[in-house]
Amino acid sequence: MIRPAVRAALYRWREVIAAAAIGAVGLWFIRLGGLILIPAGAGILALGAGLGLNAWRRLRFGQEVGAPGVVEVDEGQISYLGPEIGGFVSLPELVEIKLITLRGRRLWRLKQADGQAILVPVDAAGADRLFDAFASLPGMGTADLVAALGPEPGSGGHLPVPDGLAGMRMVWRRPGAGVVARP
């Protein structure tokens, strides 16, 4: 009954639509008026706005699937299983996230404290699950994640594709990570 393209669009926007519905309930309570319903409606409206902002950022973070492989996030571990490369990193051990452009394809470079690193295509299946995993890291904001996937400042709105092997952009580094000099 519903066309597949419309169904796919509704599924992609489902969190934003749900947040808008929550906000509409809040507005309805405010419209009913009264000493109890107006503050309750304002609270529900604020909740809907907060959920809507987060849903909008998550929507902008997700990319169309265009790379081979699958990303899984399970119990504090990020795994990428690709046809030629892959690996696992632990979220508590993660010390650095970079966004790399390699031969025209954007990849997340995730580095652990022990030096192990994996490359995860931004447009791999399941890469949208990285949004919540990255947002749980100390000092990482959801706005920073969305901005990382945007164009480079001063690039005129286009992502640079370097002539060399790779272009890198630091997205996050664990606070306090680095070499510590001992007395």
C-alpha positions as CSV (number, residue, x, y, z in Angstrom):
1,M,0.0,0.0,0.0
2,I,2.9,2.4,0.8
3,R,5.5,2.8,-1.9
4,P,8.9,1.4,-1.0
5,A,10.7,4.7,-1.4
6,V,8.2,6.5,0.9
7,R,8.4,3.6,3.4
8,A,12.3,3.9,3.4
9,A,12.1,7.7,3.9
10,L,9.6,7.3,6.8
11,Y,11.8,4.7,8.4
12,R,14.9,6.9,8.1
13,W,13.0,9.9,9.7
14,R,11.2,7.8,12.3
15,E,13.0,9.3,15.3
16,V,12.4,12.9,14.2
17,I,8.7,12.1,13.5
18,A,8.4,10.6,17.0
19,A,10.0,13.6,18.6
20,A,7.6,15.9,16.7
21,A,4.7,13.9,17.9
22,I,5.9,14.2,21.5
23,G,6.2,18.0,21.0
24,A,2.7,18.1,19.6
25,V,1.3,16.4,22.7
26,G,3.1,19.0,24.8
27,L,1.6,21.8,22.7
28,W,-1.9,20.2,23.1
29,F,-1.5,20.1,26.9
30,I,-0.4,23.8,26.9
31,R,-3.4,24.7,24.7
32,L,-5.8,23.0,27.1
33,G,-4.5,25.3,29.8
34,G,-4.7,25.1,33.5
35,L,-2.4,25.3,36.4
36,I,-1.2,21.7,36.0
37,L,-1.4,21.1,32.2
38,I,0.6,24.2,31.1
39,P,3.8,23.3,33.1
40,A,3.3,19.6,32.2
41,G,2.9,20.5,28.5
42,A,6.0,22.8,28.6
43,G,8.0,19.9,30.1
44,I,6.7,17.5,27.4
45,L,7.5,20.1,24.7
46,A,11.0,20.6,26.0
47,L,11.5,16.8,26.1
48,G,10.3,16.6,22.5
49,A,12.6,19.4,21.4
50,G,15.6,17.7,23.1
51,L,14.8,14.3,21.5
52,G,14.2,16.0,18.2
53,L,17.6,17.8,18.2
54,N,19.4,14.5,19.0
55,A,17.4,12.6,16.3
56,W,18.2,15.3,13.8
57,R,21.9,15.1,14.5
58,R,21.8,11.3,14.3
59,L,20.0,11.6,11.0
60,R,22.7,13.9,9.6
61,F,25.4,11.6,10.9
62,G,24.1,8.5,9.0
63,Q,25.3,8.0,5.5
64,E,23.9,6.0,2.5
65,V,25.4,2.5,2.5
66,G,28.0,2.5,-0.2
67,A,31.0,0.6,1.2
68,P,31.5,-3.1,1.7
69,G,31.5,-4.5,5.3
70,V,29.4,-4.3,8.4
71,V,29.9,-2.3,11.6
72,E,28.7,-3.8,14.9
73,V,28.7,-2.0,18.3
74,D,28.2,-4.5,21.2
75,E,29.0,-4.1,24.9
76,G,31.6,-1.5,24.6
77,Q,33.3,-2.9,21.5
78,I,33.3,-1.6,18.0
79,S,33.9,-4.2,15.3
80,Y,34.2,-3.8,11.5
81,L,34.1,-6.8,9.3
82,G,35.0,-6.1,5.8
83,P,35.9,-8.2,2.8
84,E,39.6,-7.5,3.0
85,I,40.2,-5.7,6.3
86,G,38.5,-5.5,9.6
87,G,39.1,-5.5,13.3
88,F,37.9,-4.7,16.8
89,V,38.5,-1.8,19.2
90,S,37.3,-1.4,22.8
91,L,35.5,1.9,23.6
92,P,37.2,2.2,27.0
93,E,40.6,1.7,25.4
94,L,39.9,4.2,22.5
95,V,42.3,7.1,22.6
96,E,41.8,8.8,19.2
97,I,39.3,9.2,16.4
98,K,40.4,10.7,13.1
99,L,38.4,11.1,9.9
100,I,40.6,10.1,6.9
101,T,40.0,10.7,3.2
102,L,41.8,7.8,1.4
103,R,41.5,7.5,-2.4
104,G,38.3,9.5,-2.3
105,R,36.6,7.4,0.4
106,R,36.1,8.7,3.9
107,L,37.1,6.4,6.8
108,W,37.0,6.6,10.6
109,R,40.5,5.8,12.0
110,L,39.9,4.4,15.5
111,K,43.1,4.0,17.6
112,Q,43.4,2.2,21.0
113,A,45.8,2.9,23.8
114,D,48.0,-0.1,22.8
115,G,48.5,1.4,19.3
116,Q,46.1,-0.9,17.4
117,A,44.0,1.0,14.9
118,I,41.2,0.0,12.6
119,L,39.7,1.8,9.6
120,V,36.0,1.9,9.3
121,P,34.3,3.3,6.2
122,V,31.9,6.2,7.0
123,D,29.3,4.6,4.6
124,A,29.6,1.0,5.7
125,A,26.4,-0.9,6.7
126,G,25.7,-0.2,10.4
127,A,28.2,2.8,10.6
128,D,25.3,5.0,11.9
129,R,25.5,3.0,15.2
130,L,28.9,4.7,15.8
131,F,27.0,8.0,16.6
132,D,25.9,6.8,20.1
133,A,29.2,4.9,20.7
134,F,31.2,8.1,19.9
135,A,28.8,10.3,21.8
136,S,29.5,8.3,25.0
137,L,33.2,9.2,24.9
138,P,34.4,11.8,27.5
139,G,34.4,15.3,26.0
140,M,32.7,14.3,22.7
141,G,29.5,16.2,21.8
142,T,26.9,15.2,19.3
143,A,27.3,18.5,17.5
144,D,31.1,17.8,17.1
145,L,30.3,14.5,15.4
146,V,27.9,16.0,12.9
147,A,30.4,18.8,12.2
148,A,33.2,16.3,11.6
149,L,31.3,14.8,8.6
150,G,30.7,18.3,7.2
151,P,32.9,20.1,4.8
152,E,36.4,21.3,5.9
153,P,36.4,25.0,6.9
154,G,37.5,27.1,4.0
155,S,36.9,24.3,1.4
156,G,34.0,26.2,-0.2
157,G,31.5,23.5,0.8
158,H,33.2,20.6,-0.9
159,L,35.1,17.9,0.8
160,P,38.8,17.9,-0.2
161,V,40.1,14.9,-2.1
162,P,43.8,15.0,-1.7
163,D,46.2,14.0,-4.5
164,G,48.4,12.0,-2.1
165,L,47.4,9.0,-0.1
166,A,45.3,10.5,2.7
167,G,43.9,13.7,4.2
168,M,43.2,13.6,8.0
169,R,41.0,15.5,10.4
170,M,41.3,15.0,14.1
171,V,37.8,14.4,15.6
172,W,38.5,13.4,19.2
173,R,41.4,12.6,21.5
174,R,40.9,11.2,25.0
175,P,41.7,13.8,27.6
176,G,45.0,13.0,29.3
177,A,46.2,10.6,26.6
178,G,49.8,11.0,25.6
179,V,53.3,10.5,26.8
180,V,53.8,11.3,30.5
181,A,57.3,12.2,31.6
182,R,58.3,10.4,34.8
183,P,60.7,12.2,37.3
